[in-house]
Amino acid sequence: MATKKNARSGFYFFHRPQLDNPSTKHAPRGAPIPVLAGSASIGVEMAIHPDDEMYQFAFQRLGSVSLARRQYARQGLRIATTFGRIAEWCFPGAHAPTVLDFASGHGRATRFLAAHLGAERVWASDIKDDAVSFCQSTIGVGGFTSTARPEDLEVVPRFDLIVVSSLFSHLPRHLFHGWLARLAALLEPGGVLAFSVHGSEMVDPSLMPADGYLFVAESESRVLNADLYGTAYVTTGFVTGAVQAAFGSAIHMRCLPKGLCGAQDLYVVSRDPARRVEALPLLAEPVGYVDVCVLTPGGHLHVTGWAGTHDPGDQLQWVTLELDGVRIASSSAQLHRPDVSAVLGNPALERSGFDVRIGIHPPFTGDRLLEAKARTLRGAEDVLLVD
Ligand SMILES: C[S@@+](CC[C@H](N)C(=O)[O-])C[C@H]1O[C@@H](n2cnc3c(N)ncnc32)[C@H](O)[C@@H]1O
């Protein structure tokens, strides 16, 4: 699947990595794009390191520098927004927490965290030395280079909040346990760890071992050893056991399915009940796909697909189409899509289809950017995916 120019319509679609599209039996999803308070005016550093694998991955999928940069920034902002909300919820009041962005890469999310929380409160760490140096010199955060083995990481400062986006989703079993324990030891008393994983529903159930942990020695990285950095899928039971082994049994934990970018399950853990992690008010992101996009010779745009939410307490409000950033149509999504509800195992998605037809006047030449977005009643918003 790729996000590319739709040959029939002449549009470029902007979309995120695929989730679970029933039409293709793949595993896709979506997410809201909340904006960090004031981030637009703060002036976020947007220099991208040439070896940044998160950017390279986006470019590989999208085939366009401008779309890849936009995708990169949007994902970074979404990750930082989620972690920023955790910081604000768990550490309210005057005392802003110190935050470690562990496995930061070249700072895709770190730059937004720094803009939001203050660079002096944020640290970056990665196994890639150049990634840490880049975060330090370009974003202005603190930093230290990590190690392949958790036990080799020497004493570093402790942190109120440690956030880990998309590392545990790649770790072999012994490192999954090892890094949980090492990061637990890096927390200040009363500290909070937030990390993401690939949920077990992303793989065929017949492949998932009884203990709830599956590792495949493959990843997007061209530089990291696939036996130490592959792709891991885990059940909530496995994560709960691993967290208890690392933190002890007196823990407070919240699992937010698809809580990070609508793609990875998010776990938030603390030993301190005052952090109220169980009550975190994070929104589940909408999910959906554009299945058809056609521009007729007569200048009519026809877009169909599906959109909905997995949050039982929320509901889809609308789907909108934006052409070069300008809203040109909006629609509800209530057409019958039994295929969607069957594949995703969610009866609420049975009425998730949309079908929008709109005249485009005057007709245009050249490439245009079309975005299809979904928004829920509770305010979660995301760009829909395209096959
Ligand atoms: C999928 S990337 C995510 C990067 C970043 N968190 C983001 O979301 O943009 C995973 C990162 O984990 C880093 N990593 C792998 N093993 C690590 C280790 N032992 N310690 C710290 N970082 C590690 C990789 O170098 C890579 O930058």
Ligand as a Chemical Component Dictionary entry (heavy atoms), coordinates in Angstrom:
data_LIG
# 
_chem_comp.id                   LIG 
_chem_comp.type                 NON-POLYMER 
_chem_comp.pdbx_formal_charge   0 
_chem_comp.three_letter_code    LIG 
# 
loop_
_chem_comp_atom.comp_id 
_chem_comp_atom.atom_id 
_chem_comp_atom.alt_atom_id 
_chem_comp_atom.type_symbol 
_chem_comp_atom.charge 
_chem_comp_atom.model_Cartn_x 
_chem_comp_atom.model_Cartn_y 
_chem_comp_atom.model_Cartn_z 
_chem_comp_atom.pdbx_ordinal 
LIG C1  C1  C 0  10.903 3.315  15.763 1  
LIG S1  S1  S 1  12.187 4.324  16.314 2  
LIG C2  C2  C 0  11.274 5.499  17.272 3  
LIG C3  C3  C 0  11.990 6.793  17.425 4  
LIG C4  C4  C 0  11.213 7.856  18.206 5  
LIG N1  N1  N 0  10.818 7.392  19.508 6  
LIG C5  C5  C 0  9.989  8.317  17.421 7  
LIG O1  O1  O 0  8.884  7.873  17.724 8  
LIG O2  O2  O -1 10.175 9.071  16.478 9  
LIG C6  C6  C 0  12.987 3.372  17.560 10 
LIG C7  C7  C 0  14.251 3.996  18.105 11 
LIG O3  O3  O 0  14.749 3.138  19.144 12 
LIG C8  C8  C 0  16.149 3.267  19.145 13 
LIG N2  N2  N 0  16.753 2.182  19.944 14 
LIG C9  C9  C 0  16.899 0.886  19.600 15 
LIG N3  N3  N 0  17.516 0.216  20.590 16 
LIG C10 C10 C 0  17.744 1.106  21.583 17 
LIG C11 C11 C 0  18.351 1.036  22.870 18 
LIG N4  N4  N 0  18.880 -0.111 23.330 19 
LIG N5  N5  N 0  18.401 2.151  23.622 20 
LIG C12 C12 C 0  17.875 3.318  23.161 21 
LIG N6  N6  N 0  17.323 3.450  21.954 22 
LIG C13 C13 C 0  17.251 2.360  21.173 23 
LIG C14 C14 C 0  16.488 3.258  17.671 24 
LIG O4  O4  O 0  17.788 3.726  17.426 25 
LIG C15 C15 C 0  15.378 4.150  17.113 26 
LIG O5  O5  O 0  15.801 5.483  17.067 27 
# 
loop_
_chem_comp_bond.comp_id 
_chem_comp_bond.atom_id_1 
_chem_comp_bond.atom_id_2 
_chem_comp_bond.value_order 
_chem_comp_bond.pdbx_ordinal 
LIG C1  S1  SING 1  
LIG S1  C2  SING 2  
LIG S1  C6  SING 3  
LIG C2  C3  SING 4  
LIG C3  C4  SING 5  
LIG C4  N1  SING 6  
LIG C4  C5  SING 7  
LIG C5  O1  DOUB 8  
LIG C5  O2  SING 9  
LIG C6  C7  SING 10 
LIG C7  O3  SING 11 
LIG C7  C15 SING 12 
LIG O3  C8  SING 13 
LIG C8  N2  SING 14 
LIG C8  C14 SING 15 
LIG N2  C9  SING 16 
LIG N2  C13 SING 17 
LIG C9  N3  DOUB 18 
LIG N3  C10 SING 19 
LIG C10 C11 SING 20 
LIG C10 C13 DOUB 21 
LIG C11 N4  SING 22 
LIG C11 N5  DOUB 23 
LIG N5  C12 SING 24 
LIG C12 N6  DOUB 25 
LIG N6  C13 SING 26 
LIG C14 O4  SING 27 
LIG C14 C15 SING 28 
LIG C15 O5  SING 29 
# 
